[in-house]
Amino acid sequence: MHVNASPGPSAPGTTQLADPLAIGRVSRIIRVDDRSERVPKDKWYKDGLNFTCTQCGNCCSGDPGYVWATEAEVAKVAQYIGHPDPRLDQRYLRRHGGKFSFVEKEGGDCVFLKRENGKTYCGIYPVRPLQCRTWPFWDELLGSRSAWDSAARRCPGMNRGEHYGFVRIEELRVQRTW
Ligand code: SF4
């Protein structure tokens, strides 16, 4: 999670993330010694949210989309699947606007989505990129209750199962590195 709960040199008691972009955003609202009182009253998800993946595969299939991966994430995937090139190749990766996204198979499945006996699973789950690791706690879905509920109509894992408290949601929302 890249959270260093040790007091930082300039902000005692403040939760810190490894990514400098994230530090400023999360440290304004979260203090590890005073979490409950510091939860902003205006966040619609201040009481937390529920999510447990049902492995339906909807988020890895269907309409065209992008699963972005950094070069470091691509290299992790290559190592995991035993590919000789840390940059993978065009069977797995495409370029769009100077960034990398995983290839989609015919029908819209992510190239790494596996289907077996009516079940789906991610073939690179332990090394899946950040975009997949932080779903559904994305900025755009947390922007409003209606955006969240709209996504939940396609993701049966949302609004059920494991409870995520406000602090954990915020850590995921601002996470930018592994
Ligand atoms: S759509 Fe939701 S429940 Fe289905 S596989 Fe994706 S995260 Fe899991």
Backbone and ligand atoms as CSV (ligand in chain L), in Angstrom:
chain,resi,resn,atom,element,x,y,z
A,1,MET,N,N,0.820,-1.210,0.000
A,1,MET,CA,C,0.000,0.000,0.000
A,1,MET,C,C,0.851,1.256,0.000
A,2,HIS,N,N,2.137,1.086,0.225
A,2,HIS,CA,C,3.066,2.206,0.186
A,2,HIS,C,C,2.767,3.260,1.211
A,3,VAL,N,N,2.234,2.826,2.317
A,3,VAL,CA,C,1.984,3.788,3.372
A,3,VAL,C,C,3.043,3.628,4.436
A,4,ASN,N,N,3.726,4.689,4.717
A,4,ASN,CA,C,4.693,4.688,5.799
A,4,ASN,C,C,4.053,5.388,6.973
A,5,ALA,N,N,3.646,4.610,7.961
A,5,ALA,CA,C,2.913,5.190,9.074
A,5,ALA,C,C,3.830,5.850,10.093
A,6,SER,N,N,5.146,5.750,9.891
A,6,SER,CA,C,6.060,6.413,10.812
A,6,SER,C,C,5.918,7.920,10.675
A,7,PRO,N,N,6.010,8.629,11.780
A,7,PRO,CA,C,5.911,10.080,11.686
A,7,PRO,C,C,6.972,10.644,10.756
A,8,GLY,N,N,6.574,11.508,9.878
A,8,GLY,CA,C,7.499,12.121,8.936
A,8,GLY,C,C,8.247,13.263,9.589
A,9,PRO,N,N,9.357,13.680,8.983
A,9,PRO,CA,C,10.193,14.715,9.578
A,9,PRO,C,C,9.506,16.073,9.644
A,10,SER,N,N,8.623,16.354,8.691
A,10,SER,CA,C,8.042,17.687,8.672
A,10,SER,C,C,6.581,17.712,9.092
A,11,ALA,N,N,5.996,16.531,9.201
A,11,ALA,CA,C,4.580,16.510,9.547
A,11,ALA,C,C,4.321,15.375,10.524
A,12,PRO,N,N,4.615,15.559,11.792
A,12,PRO,CA,C,4.498,14.482,12.767
A,12,PRO,C,C,3.094,13.877,12.780
A,13,GLY,N,N,3.076,12.557,12.776
A,13,GLY,CA,C,1.797,11.871,12.898
A,13,GLY,C,C,0.993,11.809,11.619
A,14,THR,N,N,1.544,12.285,10.534
A,14,THR,CA,C,0.789,12.321,9.290
A,14,THR,C,C,1.088,11.084,8.455
A,15,THR,N,N,0.049,10.439,7.944
A,15,THR,CA,C,0.231,9.297,7.057
A,15,THR,C,C,0.932,9.755,5.793
A,16,GLN,N,N,1.913,8.972,5.356
A,16,GLN,CA,C,2.633,9.354,4.157
A,16,GLN,C,C,2.596,8.238,3.136
A,17,LEU,N,N,2.476,8.584,1.876
A,17,LEU,CA,C,2.562,7.637,0.793
A,17,LEU,C,C,3.898,7.816,0.097
A,18,ALA,N,N,4.361,6.735,-0.549
A,18,ALA,CA,C,5.661,6.778,-1.190
A,18,ALA,C,C,5.682,7.767,-2.353
A,19,ASP,N,N,4.553,7.929,-3.027
A,19,ASP,CA,C,4.482,8.808,-4.179
A,19,ASP,C,C,4.343,10.255,-3.723
A,20,PRO,N,N,5.278,11.127,-4.106
A,20,PRO,CA,C,5.200,12.509,-3.646
A,20,PRO,C,C,3.925,13.209,-4.094
A,21,LEU,N,N,3.370,12.811,-5.249
A,21,LEU,CA,C,2.120,13.429,-5.689
A,21,LEU,C,C,0.995,13.100,-4.721
A,22,ALA,N,N,1.071,11.883,-4.171
A,22,ALA,CA,C,0.004,11.442,-3.288
A,22,ALA,C,C,0.131,12.028,-1.898
A,23,ILE,N,N,1.343,12.305,-1.477
A,23,ILE,CA,C,1.560,12.724,-0.099
A,23,ILE,C,C,0.756,13.968,0.242
A,24,GLY,N,N,0.847,14.963,-0.607
A,24,GLY,CA,C,0.164,16.207,-0.318
A,24,GLY,C,C,-1.333,16.031,-0.254
A,25,ARG,N,N,-1.855,15.199,-1.155
A,25,ARG,CA,C,-3.306,15.051,-1.226
A,25,ARG,C,C,-3.859,14.341,-0.013
A,26,VAL,N,N,-3.179,13.263,0.406
A,26,VAL,CA,C,-3.764,12.479,1.482
A,26,VAL,C,C,-3.412,13.049,2.851
A,27,SER,N,N,-2.277,13.695,2.966
A,27,SER,CA,C,-1.872,14.170,4.278
A,27,SER,C,C,-2.743,15.325,4.757
A,28,ARG,N,N,-3.451,15.964,3.840
A,28,ARG,CA,C,-4.329,17.045,4.253
A,28,ARG,C,C,-5.558,16.531,4.981
A,29,ILE,N,N,-5.897,15.278,4.743
A,29,ILE,CA,C,-7.159,14.803,5.307
A,29,ILE,C,C,-7.005,13.659,6.296
A,30,ILE,N,N,-5.843,13.005,6.334
A,30,ILE,CA,C,-5.707,11.828,7.180
A,30,ILE,C,C,-4.550,11.995,8.158
A,31,ARG,N,N,-4.812,11.765,9.405
A,31,ARG,CA,C,-3.740,11.692,10.389
A,31,ARG,C,C,-3.891,10.352,11.084
A,32,VAL,N,N,-2.789,9.596,11.183
A,32,VAL,CA,C,-2.906,8.246,11.710
A,32,VAL,C,C,-3.309,8.240,13.177
A,33,ASP,N,N,-3.029,9.300,13.906
A,33,ASP,CA,C,-3.361,9.316,15.324
A,33,ASP,C,C,-4.756,9.878,15.582
A,34,ASP,N,N,-5.457,10.262,14.537
A,34,ASP,CA,C,-6.703,10.981,14.755
A,34,ASP,C,C,-7.622,10.770,13.552
A,35,ARG,N,N,-7.780,9.508,13.126
A,35,ARG,CA,C,-8.430,9.261,11.848
A,35,ARG,C,C,-9.903,9.630,11.847
A,36,SER,N,N,-10.650,9.149,12.833
A,36,SER,CA,C,-12.091,9.299,12.745
A,36,SER,C,C,-12.514,10.761,12.768
A,37,GLU,N,N,-11.836,11.589,13.586
A,37,GLU,CA,C,-12.248,12.990,13.688
A,37,GLU,C,C,-11.885,13.780,12.444
A,38,ARG,N,N,-10.911,13.273,11.672
A,38,ARG,CA,C,-10.432,14.039,10.536
A,38,ARG,C,C,-11.136,13.667,9.226
A,39,VAL,N,N,-12.077,12.751,9.286
A,39,VAL,CA,C,-12.777,12.385,8.064
A,39,VAL,C,C,-13.642,13.558,7.621
A,40,PRO,N,N,-13.448,14.038,6.406
A,40,PRO,CA,C,-14.241,15.181,5.951
A,40,PRO,C,C,-15.730,14.846,5.951
A,41,LYS,N,N,-16.508,15.769,6.422
A,41,LYS,CA,C,-17.956,15.531,6.522
A,41,LYS,C,C,-18.635,15.608,5.159
A,42,ASP,N,N,-17.930,16.207,4.185
A,42,ASP,CA,C,-18.608,16.418,2.905
A,42,ASP,C,C,-18.398,15.277,1.915
A,43,LYS,N,N,-17.573,14.305,2.263
A,43,LYS,CA,C,-17.360,13.185,1.331
A,43,LYS,C,C,-18.537,12.225,1.431
A,44,TRP,N,N,-19.145,11.917,0.310
A,44,TRP,CA,C,-20.349,11.088,0.349
A,44,TRP,C,C,-20.035,9.671,0.836
A,45,TYR,N,N,-18.781,9.248,0.724
A,45,TYR,CA,C,-18.406,7.889,1.147
A,45,TYR,C,C,-17.665,7.908,2.479
A,46,LYS,N,N,-17.912,8.919,3.302
A,46,LYS,CA,C,-17.186,9.076,4.574
A,46,LYS,C,C,-17.422,7.887,5.513
A,47,ASP,N,N,-18.531,7.180,5.356
A,47,ASP,CA,C,-18.802,6.016,6.210
A,47,ASP,C,C,-18.262,4.721,5.619
A,48,GLY,N,N,-17.538,4.835,4.521
A,48,GLY,CA,C,-16.944,3.658,3.916
A,48,GLY,C,C,-17.818,3.070,2.821
A,49,LEU,N,N,-17.277,2.072,2.143
A,49,LEU,CA,C,-17.980,1.419,1.038
A,49,LEU,C,C,-17.673,-0.075,1.085
A,50,ASN,N,N,-18.501,-0.838,0.400
A,50,ASN,CA,C,-18.296,-2.284,0.388
A,50,ASN,C,C,-17.933,-2.768,-1.016
A,51,PHE,N,N,-17.021,-3.720,-1.025
A,51,PHE,CA,C,-16.624,-4.288,-2.318
A,51,PHE,C,C,-15.961,-5.644,-2.107
A,52,THR,N,N,-16.436,-6.630,-2.828
A,52,THR,CA,C,-15.745,-7.922,-2.940
A,52,THR,C,C,-15.950,-8.421,-4.358
A,53,CYS,N,N,-14.880,-8.643,-5.050
A,53,CYS,CA,C,-14.959,-9.105,-6.440
A,53,CYS,C,C,-15.638,-10.484,-6.501
A,54,THR,N,N,-16.564,-10.633,-7.442
A,54,THR,CA,C,-17.243,-11.915,-7.633
A,54,THR,C,C,-16.628,-12.720,-8.779
A,55,GLN,N,N,-15.596,-12.166,-9.386
A,55,GLN,CA,C,-14.930,-12.785,-10.537
A,55,GLN,C,C,-15.867,-12.982,-11.730
A,56,CYS,N,N,-16.762,-12.025,-11.921
A,56,CYS,CA,C,-17.662,-12.128,-13.075
A,56,CYS,C,C,-16.925,-11.807,-14.370
A,57,GLY,N,N,-15.877,-11.002,-14.283
A,57,GLY,CA,C,-15.086,-10.674,-15.465
A,57,GLY,C,C,-15.578,-9.455,-16.234
A,58,ASN,N,N,-16.664,-8.834,-15.802
A,58,ASN,CA,C,-17.215,-7.694,-16.558
A,58,ASN,C,C,-16.211,-6.574,-16.765
A,59,CYS,N,N,-15.390,-6.328,-15.748
A,59,CYS,CA,C,-14.486,-5.179,-15.842
A,59,CYS,C,C,-13.307,-5.470,-16.764
A,60,CYS,N,N,-13.146,-6.706,-17.148
A,60,CYS,CA,C,-12.004,-7.099,-17.981
A,60,CYS,C,C,-12.484,-7.508,-19.364
A,61,SER,N,N,-13.727,-7.155,-19.693
A,61,SER,CA,C,-14.305,-7.596,-20.947
A,61,SER,C,C,-15.315,-6.555,-21.434
A,62,GLY,N,N,-16.037,-6.908,-22.491
A,62,GLY,CA,C,-17.118,-6.033,-22.949
A,62,GLY,C,C,-16.636,-4.909,-23.839
A,63,ASP,N,N,-17.199,-3.727,-23.624
A,63,ASP,CA,C,-16.905,-2.582,-24.489
A,63,ASP,C,C,-15.402,-2.300,-24.534
A,64,PRO,N,N,-14.948,-1.763,-25.664
A,64,PRO,CA,C,-13.521,-1.428,-25.760
A,64,PRO,C,C,-13.098,-0.467,-24.657
A,65,GLY,N,N,-11.900,-0.661,-24.198
A,65,GLY,CA,C,-11.377,0.214,-23.145
A,65,GLY,C,C,-9.875,0.077,-23.076
A,66,TYR,N,N,-9.308,0.636,-22.043
A,66,TYR,CA,C,-7.858,0.606,-21.898
A,66,TYR,C,C,-7.478,0.104,-20.518
A,67,VAL,N,N,-6.525,-0.794,-20.490
A,67,VAL,CA,C,-5.897,-1.175,-19.229
A,67,VAL,C,C,-4.465,-0.667,-19.316
A,68,TRP,N,N,-4.245,0.478,-18.697
A,68,TRP,CA,C,-2.941,1.114,-18.802
A,68,TRP,C,C,-1.915,0.405,-17.932
A,69,ALA,N,N,-0.692,0.372,-18.427
A,69,ALA,CA,C,0.401,-0.222,-17.650
A,69,ALA,C,C,1.668,0.586,-17.904
A,70,THR,N,N,2.383,0.868,-16.848
A,70,THR,CA,C,3.665,1.555,-16.996
A,70,THR,C,C,4.727,0.555,-17.469
A,71,GLU,N,N,5.863,1.086,-17.848
A,71,GLU,CA,C,6.948,0.195,-18.280
A,71,GLU,C,C,7.341,-0.761,-17.158
A,72,ALA,N,N,7.360,-0.259,-15.941
A,72,ALA,CA,C,7.714,-1.113,-14.802
A,72,ALA,C,C,6.661,-2.203,-14.603
A,73,GLU,N,N,5.400,-1.853,-14.792
A,73,GLU,CA,C,4.341,-2.856,-14.644
A,73,GLU,C,C,4.414,-3.881,-15.765
A,74,VAL,N,N,4.704,-3.415,-16.967
A,74,VAL,CA,C,4.848,-4.332,-18.102
A,74,VAL,C,C,5.980,-5.328,-17.826
A,75,ALA,N,N,7.071,-4.819,-17.289
A,75,ALA,CA,C,8.217,-5.691,-16.998
A,75,ALA,C,C,7.847,-6.747,-15.955
A,76,LYS,N,N,7.057,-6.361,-14.977
A,76,LYS,CA,C,6.621,-7.338,-13.956
A,76,LYS,C,C,5.770,-8.427,-14.603
A,77,VAL,N,N,4.879,-8.009,-15.497
A,77,VAL,CA,C,4.018,-8.980,-16.177
A,77,VAL,C,C,4.868,-9.917,-17.025
A,78,ALA,N,N,5.818,-9.348,-17.765
A,78,ALA,CA,C,6.678,-10.162,-18.622
A,78,ALA,C,C,7.410,-11.223,-17.798
A,79,GLN,N,N,7.934,-10.793,-16.671
A,79,GLN,CA,C,8.652,-11.740,-15.812
A,79,GLN,C,C,7.696,-12.822,-15.302
A,80,TYR,N,N,6.488,-12.395,-14.933
A,80,TYR,CA,C,5.517,-13.338,-14.353
A,80,TYR,C,C,5.105,-14.416,-15.366
A,81,ILE,N,N,4.911,-14.010,-16.632
A,81,ILE,CA,C,4.465,-14.998,-17.624
A,81,ILE,C,C,5.653,-15.662,-18.331
A,82,GLY,N,N,6.851,-15.303,-17.943
A,82,GLY,CA,C,8.037,-15.932,-18.526
A,82,GLY,C,C,8.346,-15.449,-19.927
A,83,HIS,N,N,7.977,-14.216,-20.223
A,83,HIS,CA,C,8.262,-13.660,-21.547
A,83,HIS,C,C,9.716,-13.184,-21.581
A,84,PRO,N,N,10.422,-13.479,-22.670
A,84,PRO,CA,C,11.851,-13.125,-22.694
A,84,PRO,C,C,12.108,-11.621,-22.773
A,85,ASP,N,N,11.121,-10.856,-23.255
A,85,ASP,CA,C,11.319,-9.409,-23.426
A,85,ASP,C,C,10.552,-8.650,-22.331
A,86,PRO,N,N,11.243,-7.867,-21.518
A,86,PRO,CA,C,10.559,-7.126,-20.447
A,86,PRO,C,C,9.579,-6.081,-20.981
A,87,ARG,N,N,9.614,-5.846,-22.283
A,87,ARG,CA,C,8.655,-4.887,-22.875
A,87,ARG,C,C,7.458,-5.622,-23.471
A,88,LEU,N,N,7.383,-6.933,-23.284
A,88,LEU,CA,C,6.373,-7.784,-23.920
A,88,LEU,C,C,6.419,-7.598,-25.441
A,89,ASP,N,N,5.322,-7.837,-26.139
A,89,ASP,CA,C,5.280,-7.608,-27.584
A,89,ASP,C,C,3.840,-7.321,-27.972
A,90,GLN,N,N,3.610,-7.173,-29.279
A,90,GLN,CA,C,2.297,-6.691,-29.721
A,90,GLN,C,C,1.166,-7.696,-29.532
A,91,ARG,N,N,1.506,-8.911,-29.179
A,91,ARG,CA,C,0.422,-9.858,-28.838
A,91,ARG,C,C,-0.253,-9.452,-27.534
A,92,TYR,N,N,0.503,-8.744,-26.699
A,92,TYR,CA,C,-0.004,-8.393,-25.374
A,92,TYR,C,C,-0.227,-6.899,-25.178
A,93,LEU,N,N,0.532,-6.108,-25.911
A,93,LEU,CA,C,0.598,-4.681,-25.591
A,93,LEU,C,C,0.359,-3.843,-26.840
A,94,ARG,N,N,-0.357,-2.752,-26.645
A,94,ARG,CA,C,-0.527,-1.776,-27.730
A,94,ARG,C,C,-0.180,-0.410,-27.180
A,95,ARG,N,N,0.155,0.475,-28.095
A,95,ARG,CA,C,0.486,1.846,-27.718
A,95,ARG,C,C,-0.697,2.734,-28.034
A,96,HIS,N,N,-0.967,3.670,-27.150
A,96,HIS,CA,C,-2.007,4.650,-27.441
A,96,HIS,C,C,-1.606,5.962,-26.781
A,97,GLY,N,N,-1.426,6.980,-27.608
A,97,GLY,CA,C,-1.064,8.298,-27.072
A,97,GLY,C,C,0.208,8.282,-26.251
A,98,GLY,N,N,1.162,7.449,-26.664
A,98,GLY,CA,C,2.433,7.408,-25.948
A,98,GLY,C,C,2.397,6.552,-24.694
A,99,LYS,N,N,1.250,5.925,-24.429
A,99,LYS,CA,C,1.150,5.058,-23.244
A,99,LYS,C,C,0.904,3.619,-23.702
A,100,PHE,N,N,1.006,2.688,-22.760
A,100,PHE,CA,C,0.815,1.274,-23.061
A,100,PHE,C,C,-0.490,0.770,-22.461
A,101,SER,N,N,-1.187,-0.027,-23.254
A,101,SER,CA,C,-2.408,-0.666,-22.756
A,101,SER,C,C,-2.405,-2.114,-23.212
A,102,PHE,N,N,-3.024,-2.987,-22.429
A,102,PHE,CA,C,-3.061,-4.390,-22.817
A,102,PHE,C,C,-3.993,-4.589,-24.014
A,103,VAL,N,N,-3.659,-5.543,-24.833
A,103,VAL,CA,C,-4.462,-5.896,-26.001
A,103,VAL,C,C,-5.793,-6.490,-25.540
A,104,GLU,N,N,-6.829,-6.212,-26.319
A,104,GLU,CA,C,-8.123,-6.857,-26.083
A,104,GLU,C,C,-8.341,-7.910,-27.162
A,105,LYS,N,N,-8.829,-9.056,-26.725
A,105,LYS,CA,C,-9.116,-10.109,-27.685
A,105,LYS,C,C,-10.457,-9.821,-28.355
A,106,GLU,N,N,-10.751,-10.573,-29.421
A,106,GLU,CA,C,-12.057,-10.435,-30.058
A,106,GLU,C,C,-13.140,-10.700,-29.009
A,107,GLY,N,N,-14.116,-9.864,-28.974
A,107,GLY,CA,C,-15.148,-10.017,-27.949
A,107,GLY,C,C,-14.900,-9.101,-26.766
A,108,GLY,N,N,-13.699,-8.531,-26.714
A,108,GLY,CA,C,-13.436,-7.515,-25.695
A,108,GLY,C,C,-12.696,-8.001,-24.468
A,109,ASP,N,N,-12.425,-9.296,-24.371
A,109,ASP,CA,C,-11.683,-9.780,-23.194
A,109,ASP,C,C,-10.267,-9.203,-23.169
A,110,CYS,N,N,-9.835,-8.803,-22.000
A,110,CYS,CA,C,-8.427,-8.465,-21.807
A,110,CYS,C,C,-7.591,-9.690,-22.183
A,111,VAL,N,N,-6.449,-9.465,-22.793
A,111,VAL,CA,C,-5.610,-10.572,-23.250
A,111,VAL,C,C,-5.205,-11.498,-22.102
A,112,PHE,N,N,-5.251,-10.993,-20.893
A,112,PHE,CA,C,-4.853,-11.815,-19.739
A,112,PHE,C,C,-6.042,-12.415,-18.978
A,113,LEU,N,N,-7.254,-12.156,-19.468
A,113,LEU,CA,C,-8.431,-12.740,-18.807
A,113,LEU,C,C,-8.562,-14.206,-19.222
A,114,LYS,N,N,-8.742,-15.064,-18.242
A,114,LYS,CA,C,-8.906,-16.498,-18.513
A,114,LYS,C,C,-10.346,-16.889,-18.208
A,115,ARG,N,N,-10.875,-17.784,-18.998
A,115,ARG,CA,C,-12.225,-18.302,-18.765
A,115,ARG,C,C,-12.146,-19.818,-18.661
A,116,GLU,N,N,-12.713,-20.339,-17.589
A,116,GLU,CA,C,-12.690,-21.792,-17.375
A,116,GLU,C,C,-13.934,-22.218,-16.636
A,117,ASN,N,N,-14.663,-23.165,-17.225
A,117,ASN,CA,C,-15.857,-23.719,-16.578
A,117,ASN,C,C,-16.816,-22.628,-16.110
A,118,GLY,N,N,-17.031,-21.655,-16.968
A,118,GLY,CA,C,-17.994,-20.604,-16.646
A,118,GLY,C,C,-17.479,-19.563,-15.676
A,119,LYS,N,N,-16.254,-19.689,-15.242
A,119,LYS,CA,C,-15.657,-18.715,-14.320
A,119,LYS,C,C,-14.577,-17.932,-15.054
A,120,THR,N,N,-14.318,-16.742,-14.562
A,120,THR,CA,C,-13.216,-15.971,-15.127
A,120,THR,C,C,-12.193,-15.691,-14.042
A,121,TYR,N,N,-10.989,-15.537,-14.455
A,121,TYR,CA,C,-9.970,-15.084,-13.517
A,121,TYR,C,C,-8.857,-14.380,-14.271
A,122,CYS,N,N,-8.130,-13.574,-13.527
A,122,CYS,CA,C,-7.043,-12.797,-14.116
A,122,CYS,C,C,-5.789,-13.664,-14.172
A,123,GLY,N,N,-5.211,-13.794,-15.355
A,123,GLY,CA,C,-4.027,-14.637,-15.520
A,123,GLY,C,C,-2.744,-14.018,-14.985
A,124,ILE,N,N,-2.822,-12.751,-14.612
A,124,ILE,CA,C,-1.626,-12.087,-14.069
A,124,ILE,C,C,-1.949,-11.428,-12.734
A,125,TYR,N,N,-2.883,-12.021,-12.019
A,125,TYR,CA,C,-3.428,-11.375,-10.814
A,125,TYR,C,C,-2.363,-10.830,-9.852
A,126,PRO,N,N,-1.335,-11.587,-9.511
A,126,PRO,CA,C,-0.360,-11.059,-8.529
A,126,PRO,C,C,0.415,-9.843,-9.028
A,127,VAL,N,N,0.461,-9.654,-10.345
A,127,VAL,CA,C,1.245,-8.535,-10.889
A,127,VAL,C,C,0.370,-7.614,-11.742
A,128,ARG,N,N,-0.920,-7.678,-11.542
A,128,ARG,CA,C,-1.810,-6.817,-12.331
A,128,ARG,C,C,-1.468,-5.352,-12.070
A,129,PRO,N,N,-1.679,-4.504,-13.091
A,129,PRO,CA,C,-1.277,-3.106,-12.931
A,129,PRO,C,C,-2.144,-2.352,-11.924
A,130,LEU,N,N,-1.649,-1.207,-11.554
A,130,LEU,CA,C,-2.296,-0.396,-10.526
A,130,LEU,C,C,-3.764,-0.110,-10.843
A,131,GLN,N,N,-4.045,0.153,-12.106
A,131,GLN,CA,C,-5.424,0.444,-12.504
A,131,GLN,C,C,-6.369,-0.665,-12.046
A,132,CYS,N,N,-5.924,-1.911,-12.167
A,132,CYS,CA,C,-6.753,-3.049,-11.766
A,132,CYS,C,C,-6.717,-3.235,-10.247
A,133,ARG,N,N,-5.584,-2.968,-9.646
A,133,ARG,CA,C,-5.437,-3.173,-8.196
A,133,ARG,C,C,-6.306,-2.224,-7.392
A,134,THR,N,N,-6.557,-1.045,-7.936
A,134,THR,CA,C,-7.276,-0.039,-7.156
A,134,THR,C,C,-8.760,0.039,-7.502
A,135,TRP,N,N,-9.190,-0.703,-8.509
A,135,TRP,CA,C,-10.618,-0.742,-8.830
A,135,TRP,C,C,-11.404,-1.199,-7.610
A,136,PRO,N,N,-12.554,-0.636,-7.319
A,136,PRO,CA,C,-13.263,0.460,-7.998
A,136,PRO,C,C,-13.042,1.808,-7.310
A,137,PHE,N,N,-11.954,1.923,-6.563
A,137,PHE,CA,C,-11.765,3.141,-5.762
A,137,PHE,C,C,-10.992,4.181,-6.564
A,138,TRP,N,N,-11.543,4.517,-7.697
A,138,TRP,CA,C,-10.953,5.481,-8.610
A,138,TRP,C,C,-11.565,6.860,-8.378
A,139,ASP,N,N,-10.761,7.867,-8.641
A,139,ASP,CA,C,-11.219,9.254,-8.509
A,139,ASP,C,C,-12.569,9.475,-9.181
A,140,GLU,N,N,-12.679,9.024,-10.420
A,140,GLU,CA,C,-13.893,9.342,-11.173
A,140,GLU,C,C,-15.126,8.643,-10.610
A,141,LEU,N,N,-14.947,7.460,-10.033
A,141,LEU,CA,C,-16.099,6.764,-9.452
A,141,LEU,C,C,-16.431,7.311,-8.078
A,142,LEU,N,N,-15.433,7.806,-7.377
A,142,LEU,CA,C,-15.661,8.371,-6.044
A,142,LEU,C,C,-16.103,9.829,-6.133
A,143,GLY,N,N,-16.134,10.355,-7.331
A,143,GLY,CA,C,-16.516,11.751,-7.490
A,143,GLY,C,C,-17.950,12.024,-7.088
A,144,SER,N,N,-18.803,11.039,-7.233
A,144,SER,CA,C,-20.204,11.229,-6.844
A,144,SER,C,C,-20.848,9.863,-6.602
A,145,ARG,N,N,-21.870,9.863,-5.824
A,145,ARG,CA,C,-22.626,8.636,-5.548
A,145,ARG,C,C,-23.202,8.075,-6.859
A,146,SER,N,N,-23.656,8.963,-7.730
A,146,SER,CA,C,-24.271,8.489,-8.970
A,146,SER,C,C,-23.225,7.831,-9.876
A,147,ALA,N,N,-21.999,8.378,-9.894
A,147,ALA,CA,C,-20.941,7.749,-10.705
A,147,ALA,C,C,-20.618,6.361,-10.158
A,148,TRP,N,N,-20.544,6.264,-8.828
A,148,TRP,CA,C,-20.276,4.971,-8.185
A,148,TRP,C,C,-21.390,3.968,-8.510
A,149,ASP,N,N,-22.628,4.390,-8.338
A,149,ASP,CA,C,-23.754,3.477,-8.558
A,149,ASP,C,C,-23.894,3.092,-10.024
A,150,SER,N,N,-23.523,4.000,-10.897
A,150,SER,CA,C,-23.567,3.688,-12.316
A,150,SER,C,C,-22.572,2.563,-12.630
A,151,ALA,N,N,-21.374,2.648,-12.067
A,151,ALA,CA,C,-20.374,1.587,-12.260
A,151,ALA,C,C,-20.836,0.287,-11.611
A,152,ALA,N,N,-21.534,0.417,-10.501
A,152,ALA,CA,C,-21.986,-0.781,-9.769
A,152,ALA,C,C,-23.025,-1.574,-10.568
A,153,ARG,N,N,-23.652,-0.930,-11.519
A,153,ARG,CA,C,-24.618,-1.676,-12.334
A,153,ARG,C,C,-23.921,-2.696,-13.224
A,154,ARG,N,N,-22.634,-2.493,-13.488
A,154,ARG,CA,C,-21.876,-3.476,-14.270
A,154,ARG,C,C,-20.935,-4.318,-13.417
A,155,CYS,N,N,-20.691,-3.860,-12.220
A,155,CYS,CA,C,-19.773,-4.586,-11.330
A,155,CYS,C,C,-20.558,-5.087,-10.120
A,156,PRO,N,N,-20.926,-6.365,-10.127
A,156,PRO,CA,C,-21.724,-6.890,-9.017
A,156,PRO,C,C,-20.964,-6.983,-7.700
A,157,GLY,N,N,-19.668,-6.736,-7.748
A,157,GLY,CA,C,-18.880,-6.764,-6.510
A,157,GLY,C,C,-19.017,-5.500,-5.685
A,158,MET,N,N,-19.490,-4.433,-6.316
A,158,MET,CA,C,-19.602,-3.162,-5.592
A,158,MET,C,C,-20.882,-3.139,-4.757
A,159,ASN,N,N,-20.779,-2.484,-3.627
A,159,ASN,CA,C,-21.890,-2.362,-2.671
A,159,ASN,C,C,-22.232,-3.687,-2.018
A,160,ARG,N,N,-21.266,-4.568,-1.920
A,160,ARG,CA,C,-21.463,-5.834,-1.212
A,160,ARG,C,C,-20.110,-6.292,-0.670
A,161,GLY,N,N,-20.165,-7.219,0.273
A,161,GLY,CA,C,-18.936,-7.856,0.737
A,161,GLY,C,C,-18.106,-7.005,1.678
A,162,GLU,N,N,-16.797,-7.096,1.505
A,162,GLU,CA,C,-15.844,-6.481,2.436
A,162,GLU,C,C,-16.041,-4.974,2.579
A,163,HIS,N,N,-15.953,-4.529,3.823
A,163,HIS,CA,C,-16.104,-3.101,4.085
A,163,HIS,C,C,-14.746,-2.401,4.015
A,164,TYR,N,N,-14.700,-1.303,3.289
A,164,TYR,CA,C,-13.513,-0.451,3.203
A,164,TYR,C,C,-13.828,0.855,3.918
A,165,GLY,N,N,-13.060,1.145,4.958
A,165,GLY,CA,C,-13.253,2.402,5.670
A,165,GLY,C,C,-12.731,3.578,4.853
A,166,PHE,N,N,-13.069,4.768,5.313
A,166,PHE,CA,C,-12.717,5.976,4.564
A,166,PHE,C,C,-11.210,6.093,4.303
A,167,VAL,N,N,-10.418,5.845,5.326
A,167,VAL,CA,C,-8.965,6.011,5.180
A,167,VAL,C,C,-8.415,5.046,4.137
A,168,ARG,N,N,-8.876,3.810,4.183
A,168,ARG,CA,C,-8.389,2.816,3.219
A,168,ARG,C,C,-8.809,3.202,1.790
A,169,ILE,N,N,-10.013,3.703,1.662
A,169,ILE,CA,C,-10.476,4.140,0.339
A,169,ILE,C,C,-9.592,5.264,-0.180
A,170,GLU,N,N,-9.284,6.216,0.694
A,170,GLU,CA,C,-8.465,7.346,0.265
A,170,GLU,C,C,-7.051,6.903,-0.110
A,171,GLU,N,N,-6.528,5.940,0.624
A,171,GLU,CA,C,-5.196,5.424,0.283
A,171,GLU,C,C,-5.208,4.817,-1.120
A,172,LEU,N,N,-6.278,4.081,-1.430
A,172,LEU,CA,C,-6.376,3.485,-2.762
A,172,LEU,C,C,-6.620,4.545,-3.827
A,173,ARG,N,N,-7.449,5.522,-3.508
A,173,ARG,CA,C,-7.792,6.559,-4.483
A,173,ARG,C,C,-6.562,7.346,-4.940
A,174,VAL,N,N,-5.645,7.607,-4.008
A,174,VAL,CA,C,-4.491,8.435,-4.373
A,174,VAL,C,C,-3.256,7.612,-4.717
A,175,GLN,N,N,-3.379,6.297,-4.619
A,175,GLN,CA,C,-2.207,5.477,-4.889
A,175,GLN,C,C,-1.767,5.649,-6.345
A,176,ARG,N,N,-0.487,5.902,-6.555
A,176,ARG,CA,C,0.028,6.100,-7.910
A,176,ARG,C,C,1.181,5.156,-8.248
A,177,THR,N,N,1.667,4.457,-7.231
A,177,THR,CA,C,2.727,3.478,-7.494
A,177,THR,C,C,2.385,2.210,-6.720
A,178,TRP,N,N,3.084,1.141,-7.030
A,178,TRP,CA,C,2.875,-0.116,-6.314
A,178,TRP,C,C,3.264,0.038,-4.869
L,1,SF4,S1,S,-16.809,-6.395,-12.663
L,1,SF4,FE1,FE,-16.510,-6.268,-10.433
L,1,SF4,S2,S,-17.163,-8.261,-9.639
L,1,SF4,FE2,FE,-16.843,-8.494,-11.850
L,1,SF4,S3,S,-14.690,-9.183,-12.067
L,1,SF4,FE3,FE,-14.676,-6.946,-12.222
L,1,SF4,S4,S,-14.291,-6.245,-10.130
L,1,SF4,FE4,FE,-14.949,-8.370,-9.975
